[in-house]
Amino acid sequence: MATAKTKQKILTVFLELLEKHPYEEVSLQLIAETAKVKLSDLRRAYTSKLALVEAFAESIDAAVLDERDEGMDDQPARDRLFDILMTRIDALADHKEAVRALKTAADEDPGLALEFNRIAIRSQKWMLVAAGIDLSGAKGTVVAQGLVMAFAKVVATWLDEPDEGMPRTMSRLDKELDNGVSFMKRLNRLEGMAKGLRKFIKSASRRGRSRNRARDEDDFTDHTETPMPSEQGA
């Protein structure tokens, strides 16, 4: 198993290469040569370039969770999420060109975009947890997917933001979170309707089974032959 030091060295080299080359040109061979490690050591550390992207996302997740401001705990959920996502942008700042290369690669390759999306959903679930919005099950995945799409728009704005104060980025995040609040209200209404429908179907099913049992009992009574007098005396 590769050491933590070797894994970090390889990840750092990968990100540095992305700052200078398109994603598709950053081969495993190039990574190994630049990091001055054997291919076998690279294989033990990371099974693929996608594994390196995943490790990068996880490192950003950890940085955000470490920087989480507990003083925001008494603030509205929307404000907490805004703070968390801006912290994520700050954590990405040192790797801006690498992020640009990854975005370009995803824009050009739908299959790769799906793989990146899978990684991003996991990251955004952690961002929701960090913001104190702990959703589970299908609803949690739907919300995380929506957040992935919203944050992608924020990142696109950030990549072209010339001002270090990031006013356009923050404005875009504000807009996307407002849209997210509206989406959550619609989702909650749909969830309430779905629960009501499931309750109605379950109740109707129980009533239907009760009627069927009663009808079966009536049919059984109607079709039971009355014994003949001679049989009764036997």
C-alpha positions as a Markdown table, in Angstrom:
| # | Residue | x | y | z |
|---|---|---|---|---|
| 1 | Met | 0.0 | 0.0 | 0.0 |
| 2 | Ala | 1.3 | 3.5 | -0.9 |
| 3 | Thr | 2.1 | 5.8 | 2.0 |
| 4 | Ala | 0.1 | 9.0 | 2.6 |
| 5 | Lys | 3.2 | 11.0 | 1.6 |
| 6 | Thr | 3.4 | 9.2 | -1.7 |
| 7 | Lys | -0.3 | 9.6 | -2.4 |
| 8 | Gln | -0.2 | 13.3 | -1.6 |
| 9 | Lys | 2.9 | 13.8 | -3.8 |
| 10 | Ile | 1.1 | 12.1 | -6.7 |
| 11 | Leu | -2.1 | 14.1 | -6.2 |
| 12 | Thr | -0.1 | 17.4 | -6.1 |
| 13 | Val | 1.6 | 16.5 | -9.4 |
| 14 | Phe | -1.7 | 15.6 | -11.0 |
| 15 | Leu | -3.2 | 19.0 | -10.1 |
| 16 | Glu | 0.0 | 20.8 | -11.3 |
| 17 | Leu | -0.2 | 19.0 | -14.6 |
| 18 | Leu | -3.8 | 19.9 | -15.0 |
| 19 | Glu | -2.8 | 23.5 | -14.7 |
| 20 | Lys | -0.7 | 23.2 | -17.9 |
| 21 | His | -2.4 | 20.4 | -19.9 |
| 22 | Pro | -5.9 | 19.3 | -20.9 |
| 23 | Tyr | -7.2 | 16.4 | -18.8 |
| 24 | Glu | -7.1 | 14.0 | -21.6 |
| 25 | Glu | -3.4 | 14.7 | -22.2 |
| 26 | Val | -2.5 | 14.0 | -18.5 |
| 27 | Ser | -1.7 | 10.3 | -18.8 |
| 28 | Leu | -0.9 | 7.9 | -16.0 |
| 29 | Gln | 2.6 | 7.6 | -17.5 |
| 30 | Leu | 3.1 | 11.3 | -17.4 |
| 31 | Ile | 1.9 | 11.5 | -13.8 |
| 32 | Ala | 4.4 | 8.8 | -12.8 |
| 33 | Glu | 7.3 | 10.3 | -14.6 |
| 34 | Thr | 6.6 | 13.8 | -13.3 |
| 35 | Ala | 6.1 | 12.5 | -9.7 |
| 36 | Lys | 9.2 | 10.3 | -10.1 |
| 37 | Val | 7.4 | 7.2 | -8.9 |
| 38 | Lys | 7.2 | 3.8 | -10.5 |
| 39 | Leu | 4.0 | 2.9 | -12.4 |
| 40 | Ser | 3.5 | 0.1 | -9.8 |
| 41 | Asp | 3.6 | 2.7 | -7.0 |
| 42 | Leu | 1.1 | 4.8 | -8.9 |
| 43 | Arg | -1.2 | 1.8 | -9.3 |
| 44 | Arg | -1.0 | 1.1 | -5.6 |
| 45 | Ala | -1.8 | 4.7 | -4.8 |
| 46 | Tyr | -4.6 | 5.4 | -7.4 |
| 47 | Thr | -6.3 | 2.9 | -9.7 |
| 48 | Ser | -7.1 | 5.6 | -12.4 |
| 49 | Lys | -7.2 | 9.3 | -13.2 |
| 50 | Leu | -10.8 | 9.2 | -12.0 |
| 51 | Ala | -9.5 | 8.0 | -8.6 |
| 52 | Leu | -7.2 | 11.1 | -8.5 |
| 53 | Val | -10.2 | 13.4 | -9.2 |
| 54 | Glu | -12.1 | 11.7 | -6.4 |
| 55 | Ala | -9.2 | 12.2 | -4.1 |
| 56 | Phe | -9.0 | 15.8 | -5.0 |
| 57 | Ala | -12.7 | 16.3 | -4.3 |
| 58 | Glu | -12.3 | 14.5 | -0.9 |
| 59 | Ser | -9.4 | 16.8 | 0.0 |
| 60 | Ile | -11.6 | 19.8 | -0.7 |
| 61 | Asp | -14.4 | 18.3 | 1.3 |
| 62 | Ala | -12.1 | 17.8 | 4.3 |
| 63 | Ala | -10.8 | 21.4 | 4.0 |
| 64 | Val | -14.3 | 22.8 | 4.0 |
| 65 | Leu | -15.3 | 20.6 | 7.0 |
| 66 | Asp | -12.2 | 21.7 | 8.9 |
| 67 | Glu | -13.0 | 25.4 | 8.2 |
| 68 | Arg | -16.7 | 25.1 | 9.1 |
| 69 | Asp | -17.7 | 28.1 | 11.2 |
| 70 | Glu | -19.7 | 26.8 | 14.2 |
| 71 | Gly | -20.7 | 30.4 | 14.9 |
| 72 | Met | -23.1 | 30.0 | 12.0 |
| 73 | Asp | -25.1 | 27.2 | 13.7 |
| 74 | Asp | -27.9 | 29.6 | 14.8 |
| 75 | Gln | -28.3 | 31.2 | 11.4 |
| 76 | Pro | -31.0 | 30.2 | 8.8 |
| 77 | Ala | -30.2 | 27.1 | 6.7 |
| 78 | Arg | -29.8 | 29.1 | 3.6 |
| 79 | Asp | -27.2 | 31.4 | 5.2 |
| 80 | Arg | -25.3 | 28.4 | 6.6 |
| 81 | Leu | -25.2 | 26.8 | 3.1 |
| 82 | Phe | -24.0 | 30.0 | 1.5 |
| 83 | Asp | -21.1 | 30.2 | 4.0 |
| 84 | Ile | -20.2 | 26.5 | 3.4 |
| 85 | Leu | -20.2 | 26.9 | -0.4 |
| 86 | Met | -18.2 | 30.1 | -0.4 |
| 87 | Thr | -15.7 | 28.2 | 1.9 |
| 88 | Arg | -15.6 | 25.6 | -0.8 |
| 89 | Ile | -14.8 | 28.2 | -3.4 |
| 90 | Asp | -12.0 | 29.5 | -1.2 |
| 91 | Ala | -10.6 | 25.9 | -0.8 |
| 92 | Leu | -10.6 | 25.6 | -4.6 |
| 93 | Ala | -8.8 | 28.9 | -5.2 |
| 94 | Asp | -5.2 | 27.4 | -5.2 |
| 95 | His | -6.3 | 25.0 | -7.9 |
| 96 | Lys | -8.3 | 27.3 | -10.1 |
| 97 | Glu | -6.7 | 26.3 | -13.4 |
| 98 | Ala | -6.9 | 22.6 | -12.5 |
| 99 | Val | -10.6 | 23.1 | -11.9 |
| 100 | Arg | -10.9 | 24.8 | -15.2 |
| 101 | Ala | -9.3 | 21.9 | -17.0 |
| 102 | Leu | -11.7 | 19.4 | -15.3 |
| 103 | Lys | -14.7 | 21.5 | -16.2 |
| 104 | Thr | -13.5 | 21.7 | -19.9 |
| 105 | Ala | -13.0 | 17.9 | -19.9 |
| 106 | Ala | -16.5 | 17.3 | -18.5 |
| 107 | Asp | -18.1 | 19.8 | -21.0 |
| 108 | Glu | -16.5 | 17.8 | -23.9 |
| 109 | Asp | -17.1 | 14.3 | -22.7 |
| 110 | Pro | -20.6 | 13.4 | -21.5 |
| 111 | Gly | -19.5 | 10.0 | -20.1 |
| 112 | Leu | -16.8 | 11.7 | -18.0 |
| 113 | Ala | -19.3 | 14.3 | -16.9 |
| 114 | Leu | -21.5 | 11.5 | -15.5 |
| 115 | Glu | -18.5 | 10.2 | -13.5 |
| 116 | Phe | -17.6 | 13.7 | -12.2 |
| 117 | Asn | -21.3 | 14.1 | -11.3 |
| 118 | Arg | -21.2 | 11.0 | -9.2 |
| 119 | Ile | -18.2 | 12.3 | -7.3 |
| 120 | Ala | -19.8 | 15.8 | -6.9 |
| 121 | Ile | -23.1 | 14.4 | -5.5 |
| 122 | Arg | -21.1 | 12.7 | -2.7 |
| 123 | Ser | -19.2 | 16.0 | -2.0 |
| 124 | Gln | -22.4 | 18.1 | -1.9 |
| 125 | Lys | -24.1 | 15.7 | 0.5 |
| 126 | Trp | -21.2 | 16.5 | 2.8 |
| 127 | Met | -21.7 | 20.2 | 2.2 |
| 128 | Leu | -25.3 | 19.8 | 3.2 |
| 129 | Val | -24.3 | 18.0 | 6.4 |
| 130 | Ala | -21.8 | 20.7 | 7.1 |
| 131 | Ala | -24.5 | 23.3 | 6.8 |
| 132 | Gly | -26.7 | 21.3 | 9.2 |
| 133 | Ile | -29.0 | 20.1 | 6.4 |
| 134 | Asp | -28.8 | 16.4 | 6.9 |
| 135 | Leu | -31.2 | 14.7 | 4.4 |
| 136 | Ser | -31.3 | 11.0 | 3.8 |
| 137 | Gly | -32.7 | 8.6 | 1.2 |
| 138 | Ala | -34.0 | 9.6 | -2.2 |
| 139 | Lys | -34.8 | 13.1 | -1.1 |
| 140 | Gly | -31.2 | 13.7 | 0.0 |
| 141 | Thr | -29.9 | 12.5 | -3.3 |
| 142 | Val | -32.3 | 14.7 | -5.3 |
| 143 | Val | -31.4 | 17.8 | -3.2 |
| 144 | Ala | -27.6 | 17.0 | -3.6 |
| 145 | Gln | -28.0 | 16.6 | -7.4 |
| 146 | Gly | -29.8 | 20.0 | -7.5 |
| 147 | Leu | -26.9 | 21.5 | -5.5 |
| 148 | Val | -24.4 | 19.9 | -7.8 |
| 149 | Met | -26.0 | 21.6 | -10.8 |
| 150 | Ala | -26.3 | 25.0 | -8.9 |
| 151 | Phe | -22.7 | 24.9 | -7.7 |
| 152 | Ala | -21.5 | 24.1 | -11.2 |
| 153 | Lys | -23.0 | 27.4 | -12.4 |
| 154 | Val | -21.4 | 29.2 | -9.5 |
| 155 | Val | -18.0 | 27.7 | -10.4 |
| 156 | Ala | -18.4 | 28.7 | -14.0 |
| 157 | Thr | -18.9 | 32.3 | -12.9 |
| 158 | Trp | -16.0 | 32.1 | -10.4 |
| 159 | Leu | -13.6 | 30.8 | -13.1 |
| 160 | Asp | -14.2 | 34.0 | -15.1 |
| 161 | Glu | -14.3 | 36.3 | -12.1 |
| 162 | Pro | -11.5 | 38.9 | -12.4 |
| 163 | Asp | -12.3 | 40.6 | -9.0 |
| 164 | Glu | -10.7 | 38.9 | -6.0 |
| 165 | Gly | -13.6 | 40.0 | -3.9 |
| 166 | Met | -15.8 | 37.7 | -6.1 |
| 167 | Pro | -18.9 | 39.9 | -6.2 |
| 168 | Arg | -20.2 | 38.1 | -9.3 |
| 169 | Thr | -19.6 | 34.7 | -7.8 |
| 170 | Met | -21.4 | 35.6 | -4.5 |
| 171 | Ser | -24.3 | 37.1 | -6.5 |
| 172 | Arg | -24.6 | 34.0 | -8.6 |
| 173 | Leu | -24.6 | 31.8 | -5.5 |
| 174 | Asp | -27.3 | 34.0 | -3.9 |
| 175 | Lys | -29.4 | 33.5 | -7.0 |
| 176 | Glu | -28.9 | 29.8 | -7.1 |
| 177 | Leu | -29.7 | 29.4 | -3.4 |
| 178 | Asp | -32.9 | 31.4 | -3.9 |
| 179 | Asn | -33.9 | 29.0 | -6.7 |
| 180 | Gly | -33.0 | 26.2 | -4.4 |
| 181 | Val | -35.3 | 27.4 | -1.7 |
| 182 | Ser | -38.2 | 27.6 | -4.2 |
| 183 | Phe | -37.3 | 24.1 | -5.4 |
| 184 | Met | -37.3 | 22.7 | -1.8 |
| 185 | Lys | -40.8 | 24.2 | -1.3 |
| 186 | Arg | -42.1 | 22.4 | -4.4 |
| 187 | Leu | -40.3 | 19.2 | -3.4 |
| 188 | Asn | -41.8 | 19.3 | 0.1 |
| 189 | Arg | -45.3 | 19.9 | -1.4 |
| 190 | Leu | -44.8 | 16.9 | -3.8 |
| 191 | Glu | -43.5 | 14.8 | -0.9 |
| 192 | Gly | -46.6 | 15.7 | 1.1 |
| 193 | Met | -48.9 | 14.8 | -1.9 |
| 194 | Ala | -47.0 | 11.5 | -2.4 |
| 195 | Lys | -47.4 | 10.6 | 1.3 |
| 196 | Gly | -51.1 | 11.4 | 1.1 |
| 197 | Leu | -51.5 | 9.3 | -2.1 |
| 198 | Arg | -49.7 | 6.4 | -0.6 |
| 199 | Lys | -51.9 | 6.6 | 2.5 |
| 200 | Phe | -55.0 | 6.7 | 0.3 |
| 201 | Ile | -53.9 | 3.7 | -1.8 |
| 202 | Lys | -53.1 | 1.7 | 1.3 |
| 203 | Ser | -56.4 | 2.5 | 2.9 |
| 204 | Ala | -58.3 | 1.7 | -0.4 |
| 205 | Ser | -56.4 | -1.6 | -0.6 |
| 206 | Arg | -57.4 | -2.5 | 2.9 |
| 207 | Arg | -61.0 | -1.7 | 2.2 |
| 208 | Gly | -60.9 | -3.7 | -1.0 |
| 209 | Arg | -59.5 | -6.7 | 0.7 |
| 210 | Ser | -62.2 | -6.5 | 3.4 |
| 211 | Arg | -64.9 | -6.4 | 0.8 |
| 212 | Asn | -63.4 | -9.3 | -1.0 |
| 213 | Arg | -63.3 | -11.4 | 2.2 |
| 214 | Ala | -66.9 | -10.5 | 2.9 |
| 215 | Arg | -68.0 | -11.4 | -0.6 |
| 216 | Asp | -66.1 | -14.7 | -0.4 |
| 217 | Glu | -67.8 | -15.6 | 2.9 |
| 218 | Asp | -71.2 | -14.8 | 1.3 |
| 219 | Asp | -70.5 | -16.9 | -1.7 |
| 220 | Phe | -69.4 | -19.8 | 0.5 |
| 221 | Thr | -72.6 | -19.5 | 2.5 |
| 222 | Asp | -74.8 | -19.4 | -0.6 |
| 223 | His | -73.2 | -22.4 | -2.2 |
| 224 | Thr | -73.2 | -24.7 | 0.8 |
| 225 | Glu | -75.7 | -27.4 | 0.3 |
| 226 | Thr | -78.4 | -27.9 | 2.9 |
| 227 | Pro | -78.4 | -31.5 | 4.2 |
| 228 | Met | -81.5 | -33.6 | 3.2 |
| 229 | Pro | -83.8 | -34.7 | 6.0 |
| 230 | Ser | -82.7 | -38.3 | 5.7 |
| 231 | Glu | -79.1 | -37.2 | 6.0 |
| 232 | Gln | -79.9 | -35.1 | 9.1 |
| 233 | Gly | -81.4 | -38.2 | 10.8 |
| 234 | Ala | -78.5 | -40.5 | 9.9 |
